[in-house]
Amino acid sequence: MSDDRLRENLRKAGVPDAAIANLDRTSLQTAWAELVATGRDKPVAAAVTYTDPEVEQRRLQFEERKWADEMSLYAKTKYKCVQTK
């Protein structure tokens, strides 16, 4: 395997670029071998998020109530400031 391919595989496995940049060929091979031996040679999977429609609906309702409360508070304080002038 070429040095570039070893570096790319190490990056995909989650090894920081700073650590990879300082490795010579032997160290690259050793690092890759350790990852393969421990089963950590697979790419880091992107986080899969699943949102329950009911939970999402409740979150949206909460955000709407929060926004309405903020606007109500803003309107009261704005009105209060106008009256005191």
C-alpha positions in Angstrom: 0.0 0.0 0.0 1.4 3.4 -0.9 2.2 6.1 1.8 -0.7 8.3 0.5 -3.1 5.4 0.7 -2.0 4.6 4.2 -2.4 8.2 5.3 -5.9 8.4 3.7 -7.0 5.1 5.4 -5.7 6.4 8.8 -7.6 9.7 8.3 -10.8 7.7 7.4 -10.3 5.7 10.6 -10.3 8.9 12.6 -6.6 9.5 13.3 -5.8 13.2 13.5 -3.9 14.8 10.6 -1.3 16.2 12.9 -0.4 12.7 14.1 -0.3 11.3 10.5 1.9 14.1 9.1 4.8 13.2 11.3 4.9 9.4 10.5 7.4 7.7 8.2 6.4 4.7 6.1 7.2 2.1 8.8 5.2 4.1 11.4 2.3 4.4 9.0 2.3 0.7 8.4 2.5 0.0 12.1 -0.3 2.4 12.9 -2.5 0.9 10.2 -1.7 -2.7 11.4 -2.7 -1.7 14.9 -6.0 -0.3 13.7 -6.7 -3.4 11.6 -5.8 -5.7 14.5 -8.1 -4.0 16.9 -11.0 -3.7 14.4 -10.9 0.1 14.3 -9.9 0.3 10.6 -13.4 1.1 9.5 -14.3 4.7 8.6 -16.0 6.7 11.3 -19.7 6.6 10.6 -21.7 9.8 10.4 -24.2 10.1 13.2 -27.6 8.9 12.1 -30.3 10.7 13.7 -33.9 9.5 13.9 -36.6 11.9 15.0 -39.9 10.6 16.1 -42.6 12.7 14.4 -44.5 13.1 17.7 -41.3 14.3 19.5 -40.6 16.7 16.6 -44.2 18.1 16.8 -43.9 18.7 20.5 -40.5 20.4 20.0 -42.0 22.7 17.4 -45.0 23.5 19.6 -42.5 24.3 22.4 -40.5 26.6 20.2 -43.7 28.4 19.0 -44.8 28.9 22.6 -41.4 30.2 23.6 -41.3 32.6 20.6 -44.9 33.9 21.5 -43.8 34.4 25.1 -40.7 36.3 24.0 -42.8 38.5 21.7 -45.4 39.1 24.4 -42.7 40.2 26.8 -41.0 42.4 24.2 -44.3 44.0 23.4 -45.0 44.7 27.1 -41.6 46.2 27.7 -41.7 48.3 24.5 -45.2 49.6 25.5 -44.0 50.3 29.0 -41.0 52.3 27.6 -43.2 54.3 25.3 -45.5 55.3 28.2 -42.7 56.6 30.4 -41.4 59.0 27.8 
